[in-house]
Amino acid sequence: MFNADNFYEQEDYFNALTYYKKAMNDSIGLGSMVLPYEIEVTNQKLPKKGIQADSSKMIPLGDYINHQIAMCYQKTFDYLHAVDFFEKTSQLESYPNDLFFYANALMNNKRYDEAMTSFEKYIKSENYTDSLLRSAQLSITGCFYALNSDNLKQEVVIQMADTTVFNKGTSAFAPMYFGRENRLMFSSARPGGVILTPEQQSEYLCDIYWTEQKEDGTWEKATNFGRPLNTAQHDAASSITNNNVVFYTRWSDDIRKDQSIYLARMVDFKFYESFKLDAAVNVSGFKSIHPFVSMDGQTLYFSSNRPGGQGGMDLWKIKIDELGNLVGEAENLGFPINSDLDEVTPFFHETSSTLFFSSNGHNSIGGLDVYKSSYDKESYAYMTPVNLGLPINSSKDDAYLIWDKKLLKGFFASDREPCDNGHCYDIYEVTNEPIHIYLSGYAYDAATNDILPNTSLTFKDVKGEFNSFVLDTDSLGFYDKELTQGWELFIKAQKEGYFADAASINTSTITETTSLTQDFYLNPIPSGEIEIEGIEYDFNSDKLRPISMEILDKIYEFLILNNNLIVDINSHTDARGSDNYNLDLSRRRAKSCVDYLISKGIETRRLIPVGYGEAQPNFLTGADKQALYNENGEKILLTEAYIDTQKTKERKEILHQRNRRTSFKVVGEKFDLKSN
């Protein structure tokens, strides 16, 4: 018994199980009473205040051994045998939490209806444990999720990877792209690995291997990276930067609680001696595992149960430099990614800005499930994790998912298939379901909200990978188009008599079939002038001030969008000064605006400078900038005579300034229309 308990405390559950079974076979002493091995914090609903639960309750030795055997099976993920033992111990008073573990084992064996019944019974019990209550509630949700046929992705194809390359030996897991998508590094325990003594068995020691895909689609024989990357300990779960810096996990069977992340540098497939990362990642007494490096090589993600997390294993990140050196302090990814249970095996898909990871702390359908969470780069926030559903997820542990750039194909590891040891990962290939992206919407008159039939929509590829194409809205102002994943589109809506409207659509971040809506609102082109507010010149000069150039930059963007328009650029002065002088000054000022826009790239033939001098006074407006009218229904023009009627010098100057203006007027709509 002492040996069994000692192995259990060291997390060597295989050896602990062996010795507990021996103790069970020894019938002598099974009737003895012992203290429970684990101290359990319970939430007993006591009938009277002041009464405390007895934390030193003695239990029969036989109950204790059965419980420990069940826990060993649970912790080695052998849920088939765990069900049998927890079914016995869950009916005893010695270990009330075994009812939860029994339900969990049922769930891991796809017995979801029975599992829900047992979870509900545990929740209603008088002796549930606070730390397991939330897990029981989540597990019921997971059972419902698994039983819902809508969560089975019919078009996702899963197949076990080549057994002669990947799944050779007792386990294979942690696939990761190695420089390019047709080359993988992965972890495996198999014969022929790195060992130091004949007594060691390499089929039970993890090493890191790599393989490359051939032109016919098959994979080359897996190659062990050898020493010094691999050692006589467990070396696994690796990720490599563009500068050939490898991060990976190392641990020993002697001290299973001590699992840490190491760094090694590679030159021509040869490695320098690796070293353990410092306390910024590896906190003494806690596990840090499953490193993943972002595409730009600037961020290291990893999983750890270090202090400061949400509970269990959490996902963390830390900055690294081009040599892989740690920069600053590690940051917990926080809610909603991390839960009070375990989050592991991070993979950040750069193209879609999506974090993929595995967890048993969300709505898992059994063991670890793979989830995805979109990352909003503007708000620096992760969205609520989404379970990837079946068949990627199973009732067992599913983890280490990676995708190619287009989310078409990927790899992951799962222990869904039975094996001699009850639990062993295999590597699987996954072909994603086709991702359909549907875009639809309407075109409207922005002034009236009436629909606009026959509105021309030009779709332009921002990346320049394919030619632009045009769609027209139908008689109801409606359009629809199926898009392709990975497109970055600029869409312009145009119709005669209207200014254009535009929108941008990026399908790179879409990871599942999606329907998008994009409406367009086009403003009618007015028949008169449109004032360009804020254009200023030096006194008695046609030289544009810097603020005027900023405003004309916006006019430039407007003319680029409305590249079918021909416009007059009109300049006006107030009535002070001679008519001829004002006319000449206004022409020069209009030309200054035109010259600036031409220098930015607008076609000369689209711009006509016109100077009106003082010949076209502006009109009086109210607080809403709408024209004011006299008793005859005519606009009140800001003539010199009207301005002279104002009582103060300040008011007169304001109205003179209203006359000193620059505006534009659309005089044509068909400039090089076919080339647009």
N, C-alpha and C positions, 0 to 999 in steps of 0.2 A: 504493500500500500504506500509506503514511504516513497519508493521509486516512482510509482504512478503519479502521486501528487507532485513530486519534484519535477517530473517531465511536463506535467500539466501547467505548472507555474511558469516554466520556461517556454511555454507555447509549443512544445514538441508533442503535439496531440497524437501522432501516430504511435510513438513509443508509450505514451501515457495510456492509450487505448489497449495496447498489448498487455500492460501490467494490470489494468483494471479488470480485463477479462480473466487473467490468471487469478486475481483476488476473488472474482465472482465464482470461479470453478472450485475455489477452496471454501467449502461450506462452513468450516469452523469459524465461529465468530460473527457470522452474518446477523445474528440476533443482537449483537452489541449495539449500544447507543453511542453516537458520536455527534460532535458539533458540525454543522454544515461547512463545507469547504469554502463556499462563497458567502460573503456577508451581503444580504439583500436588503435594499431600502424599500419598504412597502408602504402603501397608503391604506392602512387598515381603517375601516370605518367603525371606530369604537363607539359603543353606545353611551358612554359617560365621559365627561371631561375628567382629566387627571389620571386616566388609565393609560398605561403605556404598553406597547407590544413587547413581548419577551424576546429580545434579540439573541438570547443564549439558549434557545430551545434545542433539546437533544432530539436526534432522529435515529431510526434504525440504520445500521451499517449497510444493510442490503439496499435500502432506499438510496443511500448516498452513492453506492457503487453504480447502481442502475442510472442514476442521474448523471454521474460523471461519464459513463459510457455514452449516454445519449448526447451529452455536450461535446464529447470528442468527435462523434459522428457529425454533429452540427458544425463544429469548427473546421472539420476537414471536408465539409460540403457533401458528405455522403448522406443525402436526405432520405434515401430509401431505407437505410438501416435506422436513421434517426427517428423516423415515423414509428417504427416498432417499439423502440424503447421509450419515447416520449408518450406514446399511447398508454403505457403502463404507469409511468411516473406522474403524468398529468392527473391521474385519478387519486393520487396520494395527497395527504395534507402536508407532507414534508417540504415540497417545492411547488408552491402555487404558481410560480412563473413558468413552470413546465407546460402549463396549458397554452401559454403564448407560443412557446417553442414548438409544441405539437402542431398548433395551427400553422406556424411558419413552415414546418417540414411538409405538412399536407399541401400547402401552397406551392412549395418547390417541387412537388410531385404531380402538379396539375390537378389536384383534387380540390378545385376552387370552392365548390359548394360546401363541402365538409369544412374547409378552412374558414370560410366566412362564419359558419355556425360556431366554430371553436373560438374565433376572434371575438365574436359577439358575447359568447359566454364569459370570456376572460374580462372584457370591458365591464360586464355587469357584476363581476365577482366582488367579494368583500376585500380581497387582498391583492389587487393589481399593483404593479410597480409604476411609479410616475414616469420613469424613463422609457417604459415599454408601452404605456397607454397610447401615446401619440403614434407609435409604430403600428400598433394594432389597428387604430383608426385608418391610417394610411394604407395598411395592407388590405383592409376591406375594400377600399377604393380601387386598389390594384387588382383584386379579384374580379370586381365588376368590369374593370377595364379589359381584363383578359377574356372574359366571357362575351364581350361585345364584338360581334363579327365585323363591325365597321372598323375596328382597329387592326384587322388583318390586311396588310398591304398585298393585294392579290398579285400585283405585277413585279414585286420585289423578288429577285431570284437569289437564293442562298445555296452555295455548294461548298463542301469541304475542299480546301486547297490540296494540291498534289501531296500525297502521303510519302512519296519518295524524296521530296524536296523539303516541304514545310513540316508535315506532321509525321515525322519519323522519330521514334523514341517514346518516352513516357509523357511528354508535354511539349506544346509549342504555343507561343503567345507573343504579344507586343510587336506586331508588324509595324514598320515605319519606313517611309520613303528615304532612300539613301542617295541623295544628290539629284535623282530624277525619278519619274513615276514608273519606269520600267526596271527599277532596281530597288530591292528591299533589304532591310536589315530586320532581324527578328530574334527572339529568344527561344531556346529549346534545351531540353534535357534529353540527351541521346548518347549512345555509345560513340567513342572516339573523341570525347571532349577533353578539356584540360584538367588533368589531375596531377597530384604530387606523389602519392603513394599507391601501391597496388591495392591497398585495402579500400580506397575510394572507388565508388561506382559512378562513372560519368553520366550514366543514364538517369541518375537522380541529382545531378548538379547542373544548374542552368548556365549556359554559355550564350554569347552573342554570335550569330551567323549572318551571312549575307548571300544573296543570289540575284541573278540578272535574267530578265526575260529575253528569250531568243526571238528571231523574226517570225517563227511559226507559232508564237504565242505560248510555248512551253517555257519552263524555267530551268536554268542551269543548276547543276548540283550545288547544294548549299556548302559554303566555305566557312569554316570556323576562323574568326579573326585571330585566334591564338593569343599567346602571351605578348605583351604584359596586359592587354585589355582584359582578357579572360584569365581567371585564376582558379585555384582549387576551391574557391568559395562560389556562391551563386552570383552570377553577373547577368543582368537582364534589363529589359525595358529601356531601350536606348533611343536617343534622338541626336541628330547631327546638324551643325550649322553649315552655312555656305563656306565658312573658313575651316572646315574639317575639324571642328571641336565637338567631341562626343560627350554627352552627359548620359549617365546610366545609373542603375541601382545595384548596390552590392550588399549582400548579407551572408551570414554564416549559420549553419545548422546548430552550432554551439550556442549562439546567442541570437535567437530569432527575433527578439524584440529590437535589436539594433540593426536597423535597415537604413542605409544612407545613400545619398547621391554623390557620385564621383565624376570627375572630369578627366578626359584624356585627349591629347592632341595627335592628329594623324598626318603623316606625310607619305604619299605614295603607298597607301595601305599599310604602313608601318606606324606603330604607336610608341610614343614616349610613355614613361611610367605615369600612371594615373594618380590622382590625389583626391582626397575627400574634401568636399566643399566645406567652408567654415560655418560658424554658427548662424550666419545670415540665412542659411538654408537648413543645415543639419543641427538641430537643437539636441543636446545630450539628453538621453533618456526617452526620446521620442522618435517616431519613424518619419522619414522623408523619402518618398519614392515617386516613380512614374514621371520622370522629367520629360518635358516637351518644349522645343525651341520654336519661336515664331518664325515666319518666313523671312522677315528682315533681320533675324539674328539678334534682336535687341531685347527680347523678353523670354525669360525662362519660366514656364508654368510647372507646377509640381503638386503632389498631394502629400499632406502631412497632418498628424494629430497633435502638433505642437500647440503650446498655449496660445490663446488669443483667437481661437477659431469658434465655429458654431457648435462643434461637437463631433466626435468620431474623426474620420479622415476628412479634411477639407481641401479645397483647391486654393492654391496660392500663386502669386507671380512675383518676379523680381527682375529688375533691369540687369542686363549684362553688356559688356563692351565687345568689340570685335574679336578679342582673344578669349572670350568666355568668362572673363573675370566678373565677379559680382559687383553691382553698383547699388549702393543704398540698402534699404531694408525691404524685406519681403512684405507683400500686401495680401491680405485675405480677400478673396473675391466676394465674400459676403453674400447676403441675401439678394436675389432669390436662388443663386446657384447652390450655395452650401446649406445643408440642413443639419439637424442634430444627429444624423447618422453618418454614412460614409459617401464621399464623392472622390472618385479616382480617375485615372487614365485620361487626362485632358488632351484634346486635339483641337487647335484653333484653325478653322478653314478660312483662309485669308480672302479668297475671292468672294465668298458669300457673307463674310464677317460674322461667322457663326461658330460658337464654341460647342463641341461635342464632348461628352464625358459620360461616365457611368456612375450610378448611384443606387443605393437601396433606401434612400431617405425621401423619395418623392412617391409617385403612384406606381411603384414597381410591381410587375406581375410575377415576381419571384426572384430572389437574389439580386444581383446587380443588373440593372437595365441601362441601356444607352439612351441618353437624352440629348437634345439640342437646345441652344439658347442663342437667339440673335443678339448681336451687340450693336447698340446705337452709338456711333462714333461722335455724334454731336452732343448727346447728353451723357456720354461715358457710362452708359447703364446697360445691364443685361436684361433681356426680357424673361418672362416666366418660362422655365424649362418645359419642353414638350417631349413626351415619351415617343420613341420612334416606332413603337408597336411591333406586332408580329409581322414577318418571321425573323426580323433582326433580333428582337428580344424573345426570350423563352422563359420558362419557369426556373431556369438555372442562372448561372452568372454569365453575363454578356458584357464584354469590355474591349478596350483598345481599338475602337473604331477609327479608321482613317478613310478619307475620300480623295479621289483625284480632283483636279482643279474644277472640272465641270460637274462634279457630283454625279457622275455616271457610274463609276465603279469604285470599289473600295475593298478593304479587308478588316476583319475584326477577329476576336478570340472568344470562344465560348466553351463551357464544359457540359453542353447539352447532351452529348453522347456518353453512354455508360463506359466506364473503364475499370480496370482491375482495382485501382486504389480508391474508387468511389468518386473521385474528383480529379479531372485533368483537363487542361485547356487544349483545344485544337484551334488552328487558324482556318478561317472561312473566307471565301471570296463572296462579295455581294455585288449584284447588279441592281442599281436603283430603278424604281419605277419611272416611266417616262414623266418628265415634268412639263405639264401644259400650263402656259401662261396666256390668259385671255385678256385683251384690252378692249374696252368699249366705252362709249360716251355719246354726248350730244354737243352740237354747236348752237349757241344762243346769241341773240342780239343783247348786248350788255345793257342797253338803255331800256328795253321793253321786256326782256326775258322771253321773247318769241323765239321759236326754233328757227334755225337757218339751214334750209335744205341746200344741197349742192355746194357745200363749203369744202374747199380743197385742203386736204391734210397732207403735208409733205413730211415724210419720215426720213431723217438723216442719221446715219451711223456716225457717232462721235469719234469712234476709233478708226473710221475710214476703211473698214474691212469689206464692206459691200456698198453697192450704189444706192442712192436715195430712191424711194418709191413714193407714189402718190395714191391716196384714197379720197373719195368724195363722200360726204354724208348723203344719206338717202332723202326721200321726200319728207321724212319725219325728223330730219336733222340728225339721224343716228348713224354711227359707224361701229364696226368691230373688226378686230384683227388678232390672230394668234401670233404671239411673239416667241422668240427663241431665248433660252436661258443664256446669260452672258452678254446680252445686248445693252449698249448705252445709246439711247435715242434722244434726238432733239426733234420735237414735233411742232410744226408751224401750221396754224389754221388761217386760211386766207379766203376772202370773198370780196367781189367787186362792190365798192361803196363802203367798205369797212377797213378799219385798221386791223392788222394781224394780231393774233394771240398765239402764245407758245407755251410749251411744257417740256420737261425732261423726264424720261423714264429709264430707270436702270434695273435690269432684270438679273444682274449678277448676284444680288443678295437673296434671291428667291430660292428656297430649298424644297418646295413642294408645289403641287398644282395650285394655281392661284388665279383669281379673277380680279383685274384691276379696272378702276373707273377713272377716266380723265375727260372732263367736260371743258369746252372752250367758250369764252365770252368775248365777242368781237364788238368794239365800239364803232358806231357809224362815223364816217368821215364828214365833218361839217363843211358847209359851203363857204364859210368865211375864214378869217384868220384865226390861228391858235397862238396866243401869246406865249413867248418863251420867257418866263419870269426869271429875273436875276442877272440878265446880261448887263454888264457894266463896262464902261470905257473910261480912260483918263479924260479929264476935262478938255473940251474943245479938241478931242482927238479920236481917231479911229482905232487906236491900239486897244486890244482886248486885255482886260485885267485877268489875273489867274482864276478868280471865281467864275468868270465868264467861260473860260476853257473847261472847267469842271462841268458846267451846265451843258456846254456844247458836246462834251463827251457822252452825255445821256442822249442828246439828239442823234449823235452818231450811232449809238446802239439801237435807237428807234428806227433809223433809216436802214440799218443792216437787217433788222427784223422785217421791215416793210420794204423789201428790196425791189418792189415793183413800182414804187411811187416816185413821181417827179414833183418837186416842191419849189415854190418861191420862198426865198429868205428875205423877208421884208424888214426894213429899218425905218423908224420914224423919229422925228425930233419934236421939241415943243415950238411954240410960235415966236419965241424970242430970237432975234437976229434976222438977217435979211432972208428973203425967200430963196435966192440963189445959193447963198452960203449953206443954209439948212439942207437944201436938196443935195448939194455936193457932199456934205458931211454924212448924210444918211446913206448915200450910195457907197461911200467908202467904208462905212461901218458894216453894211450888208455884205460887201465884198470881203471884209475881214473875216466874217463868219463863214462864208462860203470857202474861202481859201483855207481856213483851219480844218473844215470838214473834208476837203479834198486831200489835205496833207495826211489825214487819218486813213484815207483809202476810198472815200465815196467818189463814184464816177462823176466827172465834171458835168456830163449831160443831164444829170438828175437834179442839179442845183442851179437856180436862177436868182442872182442877187438883184433886189429891187429897192431903190431908195425913194421914199415918198416925201421926205422933208417934213414940212408942217401941214401938208395937204390933207391928211386923213387923221384928224384928232380922234383920240380914244373916247370911250363913253363912260359915264358915271356908273359905279356899281355899289351894291349894298354890302352888308357884312358877309353875306354868302357868296360874294363875288359875281352875283347875277346882275344883269343890266337893270338900271332904273329908268322909268319912263315918265314923260310929262303928261299933262292933262289931255293932249291930243293923241296919246298912245305912241309917241315917238321916243326913241332913245335920247337921253340927255347927253349931248356931245360936249366934250371938254374943249370948247372953243376958247380963244383968248378972251372974248367978251364975257363968257360965262365965268371963267376963272377970275376975271377982274371984279366980279360981284362978291367974291369971298371976303370975309371980314378980316382975316389974319394973314400975315405974311407966311406963317408956317403952313396954313391950309392951302394957300396958293402954290407954294413950292411942292407940296404933295401931289397936287393935280398936274402941275407941269411935269413932274417926274412920271406920272401915269402916261403922259404923251410920249416921253422918251422911251421907246420900247422897241424890242425886236420880236418878230413873229414869223410863223411860216404858214403857207397855204398850199394844200394839195392841188396841183393843176394837171396831173396825169396819173393813171394807174396801171399802165401797161408797158413799163420800161423793161425790155429784155425778159418778158414774162416766161418765154419758153426755156430760157437758160436757168431759170430759178428752180 
